[in-house]
Amino acid sequence: MTRCSSRDAREEAAILDKLLFVLATTAAERDREGGTAKRERDFIRESGLLQLSIPKKLGGAGADWIDIFEIVRRIAAVDSSLAHLFAFHHLMIATLQFFGSAEQAGKLMECSARENWFWGNALNPKDTRLKLWADAGGFRLDGEKSFCSGATDSDMLIVSAHDVDGKLKVAAFPTQRAGVTVHDDWDNMGQRQTDSGSVSFSNVGVTSDELLLSPGPLGSPFGALRPCLAQLILVNIYTGLARGALSEAIAYIRGLPTDGAARIGSDPFNLHTLGELTAQVKAAEALASNAVAAFQHAWSRGDSISADERGALAIEIASAKVVGSRAALDVGSRVFDVMGARATTARLRLDRFWRNARTHTLHDPLDHKLKEIGDWALNRVYPTPSFYS
């Protein structure tokens, strides 16, 4: 495989276009099947795109977040499940830098670039069933974790657990470690191939250097950017879904027999609806791009970032999330007003855009984001950093 760090922009674009074509070709069929998209995950591995967020000095591509999120959004437009897994992989790599020491993060990122690791997630902080306790020479994990997106077929996991004092701890270790069981129990109506089911841990050994303790979860101004990055991933998945639903609808109409396409295209009410949905998608994309640019600036500031700067970023991302969420849900539903009843055939699976958005936008309630935005607008109070703000 050609190393991602040695490719030029033209080659990168060709590789991405090929990947998008492969994902789009089988997206409807795989939505029907569910389960693990092993073949497609391997295409992502072979693309070199897993190395984007790793610095060049550590063997990666050294891409910025603007470029990474452009790819996330484009993948989400054709397959939001794979966009979810791809984006969460980069969130896990960033988590090493947010919560671990520079030495830990550097060593793991260098190994990740060399071995082409695909990172999975078992971090869900609201699920407190996984416990960590000290053992001779290290630590042990016992319990369960839910919503473990991408754990299946991953090489490495980021895992959170609560210690005997109830404090949250985060660790990074191989998925294939003895005692780790990844369950095939994700069967939701949307995001069908994110493998967001559960993982069991039975007397799993963890060494002290695998715990990300310096500065630890949300332990620094820079570390408090981690929830902003997680929320920004959702923003770009939703925005990609909105764009994808609109693009599929237009392609469907244009592919109809000439009289059908002409009838839809000359109806002023259909054109009104398409105009409204197009404006909605463009607004969501603009806000998403602004939020990504703001995050890139904050990332470059490192520990120099202030609490107010972090708060302003959180509001920017929350605003983009509100608009992006509503766009994904609205566009994914209302395109059928234009396409008509025949477009609801199960064979096409065109409802997948709405189902994916409906499933994913329940990740954390939008009302909390609106409350935070309102509190800032009226009282100039920024959100308190948490795993969801």
C-alpha positions in Angstrom: 0.0 0.0 0.0 1.3 3.5 -0.8 1.9 5.4 2.3 -0.7 8.2 2.8 2.1 10.6 3.8 3.8 10.3 0.4 0.8 10.9 -1.9 0.0 14.1 -3.7 -3.4 15.8 -3.7 -4.4 14.3 -7.0 -3.7 10.8 -5.9 -5.6 11.4 -2.6 -8.6 12.6 -4.5 -8.6 9.6 -6.9 -8.4 7.2 -3.9 -11.3 8.9 -2.2 -13.4 8.9 -5.3 -12.8 5.2 -5.7 -13.7 4.5 -2.1 -16.9 6.6 -2.4 -17.9 4.7 -5.5 -17.4 1.3 -3.8 -19.4 2.4 -0.8 -22.2 3.9 -2.8 -22.5 0.9 -5.1 -23.4 -1.5 -2.2 -24.9 0.9 0.4 -28.5 -0.1 -0.1 -27.8 -3.8 -0.1 -25.6 -3.5 3.0 -28.3 -1.4 4.8 -30.6 -4.4 4.3 -28.1 -6.9 5.6 -26.7 -5.0 8.6 -23.8 -6.6 10.4 -20.1 -5.8 9.9 -19.0 -4.1 6.7 -15.7 -6.1 6.8 -15.0 -5.7 3.0 -15.6 -1.9 3.2 -13.6 -1.5 6.4 -10.7 -3.2 4.6 -11.1 -0.8 1.6 -10.7 2.1 4.1 -7.6 0.4 5.6 -6.1 0.0 2.1 -6.9 3.6 1.2 -4.4 5.0 3.7 -7.1 7.4 5.1 -6.7 5.9 8.6 -3.4 7.8 8.9 -4.8 11.2 8.1 -4.9 12.6 11.7 -1.4 11.2 12.7 1.4 13.7 12.4 3.9 13.3 9.6 6.8 13.0 12.0 5.1 9.8 13.4 4.5 8.3 10.0 1.0 9.6 9.3 -0.3 12.1 6.7 -0.5 15.1 9.0 -3.9 16.3 7.6 -5.8 19.1 9.3 -9.3 18.7 10.6 -10.7 20.7 7.7 -9.6 18.1 5.3 -10.6 15.2 7.5 -14.1 16.5 8.0 -14.6 17.2 4.3 -13.9 13.4 3.8 -16.3 12.5 6.7 -19.1 14.6 5.1 -18.5 13.1 1.7 -18.5 9.5 3.0 -21.7 10.3 5.1 -23.5 11.4 1.9 -23.2 7.9 0.5 -22.8 5.7 3.7 -23.2 7.3 7.1 -22.4 4.1 8.9 -18.9 3.9 7.4 -18.5 7.7 7.9 -19.3 7.1 11.6 -16.6 4.4 11.9 -14.1 6.4 10.0 -14.7 9.6 12.0 -14.7 7.7 15.3 -11.3 6.2 14.4 -9.9 9.7 14.2 -11.7 10.7 17.4 -9.9 7.8 19.2 -6.5 8.9 17.9 -7.3 12.4 19.0 -8.3 11.0 22.4 -4.8 9.8 22.9 -3.6 13.3 22.6 -6.4 14.8 24.7 -6.1 12.5 27.7 -2.7 10.9 27.6 0.9 12.1 27.9 2.8 13.3 24.9 5.0 10.2 25.2 2.0 7.8 25.3 0.2 9.5 22.4 3.3 9.6 20.3 4.2 6.0 20.8 0.6 4.8 20.0 0.2 7.0 17.0 3.6 5.8 15.6 2.5 2.2 16.0 -0.9 3.0 14.5 0.7 4.5 11.4 3.1 1.6 11.0 0.6 -1.2 11.6 -2.4 0.6 9.9 -4.6 0.1 13.0 -8.3 0.7 12.8 -9.4 2.1 16.2 -12.7 1.2 17.9 -14.7 2.7 20.8 -15.9 1.4 24.1 -15.9 4.7 25.9 -19.6 5.5 26.5 -19.3 7.5 29.8 -22.9 7.2 30.7 -22.6 3.4 30.9 -21.1 2.8 34.4 -21.2 -1.0 34.4 -17.5 -1.5 33.6 -15.3 -1.4 36.7 -11.5 -1.0 37.1 -9.5 -2.1 40.1 -5.8 -2.4 41.0 -4.2 -5.7 40.8 -0.7 -7.0 41.4 1.4 -5.2 38.8 -1.5 -3.5 37.1 -5.2 -3.3 36.8 -8.3 -5.5 35.9 -11.5 -4.7 34.1 -14.8 -6.5 34.6 -18.3 -5.6 33.2 -20.1 -4.4 30.1 -20.1 -1.4 27.7 -22.8 -0.4 25.3 -22.8 1.7 22.1 -19.3 0.5 21.2 -19.2 1.8 17.7 -16.6 0.2 15.5 -15.3 -2.3 18.2 -16.0 -5.2 15.8 -13.0 -5.7 13.5 -11.0 -3.0 15.3 -7.3 -3.5 16.1 -7.3 -1.2 19.2 -9.9 0.0 21.7 -10.3 3.2 23.7 -12.2 2.0 26.9 -13.6 4.0 29.8 -14.4 2.4 33.2 -15.0 3.6 36.8 -12.5 2.8 39.6 -13.4 1.9 43.2 -13.7 5.6 44.0 -16.2 6.1 41.2 -13.7 8.1 39.1 -13.7 7.8 35.3 -10.6 6.2 33.8 -9.7 5.7 30.2 -7.4 3.1 28.7 -6.1 2.1 25.2 -5.2 -1.5 24.5 -5.6 -4.2 21.8 -9.1 -5.4 21.0 -8.0 -9.0 20.9 -6.8 -9.1 24.5 -7.9 -12.1 26.6 -11.2 -11.5 28.3 -12.6 -9.0 25.7 -15.7 -10.2 23.9 -17.2 -8.0 21.2 -20.9 -9.0 20.7 -22.8 -9.0 17.4 -25.9 -7.5 19.0 -26.5 -4.2 17.1 -29.7 -4.4 15.1 -31.2 -1.0 15.1 -33.3 0.6 12.3 -30.5 3.0 11.3 -26.7 3.2 11.2 -27.0 -0.5 10.5 -23.2 -1.2 10.0 -21.7 0.8 12.8 -21.5 -2.3 15.0 -22.6 -0.1 17.9 -23.5 -3.0 20.1 -21.9 -4.2 23.4 -18.5 -5.4 24.6 -17.9 -7.6 27.6 -14.8 -7.5 29.7 -14.0 -10.5 31.9 -11.0 -10.1 34.2 -9.1 -8.2 31.5 -5.6 -7.2 32.4 -4.6 -3.5 31.9 -1.1 -2.2 32.5 -0.4 1.1 34.1 1.1 2.6 31.0 -2.1 1.8 29.0 -4.1 4.2 31.2 -4.5 7.7 29.9 -3.9 9.6 33.1 -1.9 12.7 32.1 -4.0 14.9 32.0 -6.8 12.3 32.0 -10.4 12.8 30.9 -11.2 16.5 30.5 -8.2 17.2 32.7 -6.9 20.2 30.8 -8.2 23.1 28.6 -7.0 21.2 25.6 -8.5 17.9 26.9 -11.9 19.7 27.2 -11.9 20.0 23.4 -12.6 16.3 23.1 -16.4 16.6 23.5 -16.3 19.4 20.9 -14.6 17.1 18.4 -17.1 14.3 19.2 -20.0 16.7 18.6 -18.5 18.0 15.4 -18.3 14.5 14.1 -22.1 14.2 14.6 -22.6 17.6 12.9 -20.7 16.5 9.7 -22.5 13.1 9.6 -25.9 14.8 9.8 -24.9 17.3 7.2 -23.6 14.6 4.9 -26.9 12.7 5.4 -28.9 15.7 4.3 -26.8 16.2 1.2 -26.9 12.5 0.4 -30.7 12.3 0.7 -31.1 15.4 -1.6 -28.6 14.1 -4.2 -30.2 10.6 -4.3 -33.7 12.2 -4.8 -32.5 14.4 -7.6 -30.7 11.4 -9.2 -33.9 9.3 -8.8 -36.1 12.0 -10.5 -33.6 12.5 -13.4 -33.5 8.7 -13.9 -37.3 8.4 -14.4 -38.8 8.0 -17.9 -38.9 11.3 -19.7 -42.5 12.0 -19.1 -42.2 11.3 -15.4 -39.1 13.5 -14.9 -40.7 16.3 -16.9 -43.9 16.1 -14.9 -42.1 16.4 -11.6 -39.7 19.0 -13.0 -42.5 21.3 -14.2 -44.6 21.2 -11.1 -44.1 24.5 -9.2 -44.8 22.8 -5.8 -42.1 20.2 -6.4 -39.7 22.9 -7.4 -40.6 24.9 -4.3 -39.9 21.9 -2.1 -36.6 21.1 -3.8 -35.6 24.8 -3.5 -36.4 24.8 0.2 -34.5 21.6 0.9 -31.5 22.7 -1.1 -31.3 26.0 0.9 -31.6 23.9 4.1 -28.7 21.7 3.1 -26.5 24.7 2.0 -27.2 26.4 5.4 -26.2 23.2 7.3 -23.1 22.8 5.2 -22.1 26.5 5.8 -22.5 26.2 9.6 -20.6 22.9 9.6 -17.7 24.4 7.7 -17.6 27.4 10.1 -17.6 25.1 13.1 -14.8 22.9 11.6 -12.7 26.0 10.9 -13.2 27.2 14.5 -12.2 23.8 15.8 -9.1 23.7 13.7 -8.1 27.0 15.2 -8.8 25.8 18.7 -6.8 22.6 18.1 -3.8 24.6 16.9 -3.9 26.6 20.2 -3.3 23.5 22.3 -3.2 24.2 26.0 -3.1 27.9 25.3 -6.8 27.9 24.7 -8.9 29.8 27.3 -12.2 28.7 28.8 -14.0 31.4 27.0 -12.5 30.4 23.6 -13.5 26.8 24.3 -17.0 28.0 25.3 -17.5 30.0 22.1 -16.4 27.0 20.1 -19.0 24.8 21.9 -21.7 27.2 21.0 -20.6 27.3 17.4 -20.7 23.5 17.2 -24.0 23.3 19.0 -25.6 25.7 16.6 -24.3 23.7 13.6 -25.6 20.5 15.2 -29.1 21.9 15.7 -29.3 23.0 12.0 -27.6 19.8 10.7 -29.8 17.5 12.7 -33.0 19.1 11.5 -31.8 19.2 8.0 -30.9 15.5 8.0 -34.3 14.6 9.4 -36.4 17.0 7.3 -34.6 16.4 4.0 -34.5 12.6 4.5 -38.3 12.6 4.9 -39.5 15.4 2.6 -37.7 14.2 -0.5 -40.4 11.6 -0.8 -43.0 14.4 -1.3 -41.2 15.1 -4.6 -40.1 11.5 -5.6 -43.6 10.0 -5.0 -44.9 6.7 -3.8 -42.8 4.5 -6.1 -39.7 5.7 -4.4 -40.7 4.0 -1.2 -40.0 0.5 -2.6 -37.9 -1.5 -0.2 -35.5 -2.4 -3.1 -34.1 1.1 -3.2 -33.8 1.6 0.6 -34.1 5.4 0.0 -35.5 5.7 3.5 -32.1 4.8 4.9 -31.1 8.5 5.0 -34.0 9.3 7.4 -33.5 6.1 9.4 -29.8 6.8 9.8 -30.5 10.3 10.9 -33.3 9.4 13.2 -31.1 6.8 14.9 -28.0 8.9 15.2 -29.7 12.2 16.2 -30.9 10.4 19.4 -27.2 10.1 20.5 -27.9 13.0 22.9 -31.1 15.0 23.0 -31.1 18.2 20.8 -33.0 20.0 23.5 -29.9 20.1 25.6 -28.0 21.9 22.8 -30.9 24.4 22.4 -30.8 25.1 26.1 -27.1 25.8 26.0 -27.4 28.1 23.1 -30.3 29.9 24.7 -28.4 30.3 28.0 -25.5 31.8 26.1 -27.7 34.1 24.0 -29.5 35.5 27.0 -27.2 35.2 29.9 -23.8 34.9 28.1 -23.1 31.6 30.0 -21.0 29.1 28.1 -21.7 25.3 28.4 -19.9 23.5 31.2 -17.4 21.0 29.7 -18.7 17.4 29.8 -18.6 14.4 27.5 -21.6 15.9 25.7 -21.0 19.6 25.7 
